[in-house]
Amino acid sequence: MKLSSFMDIPPAPDAGLFGFEYGCQETKVAIVGVPWEPTVSYRRGTSLAPAAVIPASHQLDLFDAMVGASFGDAVGMLPINPAWQEMNEICQKKADPIIARGGLVDGELKRDLEYINQCSEQLNRELFALVGDLLANGKTVGIMGGDHSCPYGSILAHYDRYPGMGILHIDAHSDLRLAYEGFLFSHASIMYNLIHEIPELNRLISVGIRDYSDEEFRIAKNHPSIRTFYDHDMKRQGFQGRTWADMSNEIIEGLPELVYVSFDIDGLEQRFCPNTGTPVPGGLDFDQAVYLLEHVVRSGRRIVGFDLVEVAPNPNDARDEWDLNVAARLLHKLSSLAYMSQSGKCSY
């Protein structure tokens, strides 16, 4: 694939992701925006991120040292599905009183809960089909959420095409809860659902985890495919002199050749994502996360797909694009690494 030369002029305000438009024949990485967050249990905003990250991405310098060139025109974002937006708005309104009661509902609220679960299943089916078609056409696919429930159908589609893949999961939370607050496809349940839907899953490696229940701890400890790198353990080892390079080697050792990256923005320290829905003190530094992701590719493994979720714009100041700035840079890095690992284009 030929990477275009970039003139030193800003993109047009109506340009697409990274200043380009999806649809050109050379596009390799397809980003699917999923504006979905009915099950968010603390504070909302993630459904706005797929649209909001596009203008924020226009201020990036697109040179990537690992690619050895400017990188951006190989990536395109599909138009956001208005039916998903409408379904999300309806389900959010129905979900709020259910969440307020902790999922302990009956009568009309129970019917609303069933409706939301049905809509979640519909989204999963539609995303599974869409991503499956993109993969069949040779695209590398990334999901821009939305809450952490939204990439479920995409991960299943990736596993259908790459049955030996493992998952690198960066997050503050284990996401191993069963039907949290009654939602079968809760943002807090995606990894629980995946290990039960795919019992033969090669490996689920979770990094940065620091907020979890006793049941999630037991599941993570006893499930043969799960290995968890808890934030407090990594911090303790760092305080005692162990390097991040050494810890990254240990994390990556357990991954198979084919890797899907599921990146919840709250896996980072909160200063990088102050408006995310369920912030937790601690977490990875931005540079630690980038080093880990780059090290996956340096190790010879292939990133076959990815998602970036739980990003939320500042609800009180539309001019504050800090969360979106960080998200755009992570999306660019994930896209370039996936492209490189698939094509073998790496300068070091």
Secondary structure, 3 states (H helix, E strand, C coil): CCCCCCCCCCCCCCCCHHHCCCCCCCCCEEEEEECCCCCCCCCCCHHHHHHHHHHHHCCCCCEECCCCEECCCCEEECCCCHHHHHHHHHHHHHHHHHHHCCCCCCHHHHHHHHHHHHHHHHHHHHHHHHHHHHHHCCCEEEEEECCCCCCHHHHHHHHHHCCCCEEEEECCECCCCCCHHHCCCCCCCHHHHHHHHCCCCCCEEEEEECECCHHHHHHHHHCCCEEEEEHHHHHHHHHCCCCHHHHHHHHHHCCCCEEEEEEEHHHECHHHCCCCCCCCCCCECHHHHHHHHHHHHHCCCEEEEEEEECCCCCCCCCCCCHHHHHHHHHHHHHHHHHHHHHHCCCCC
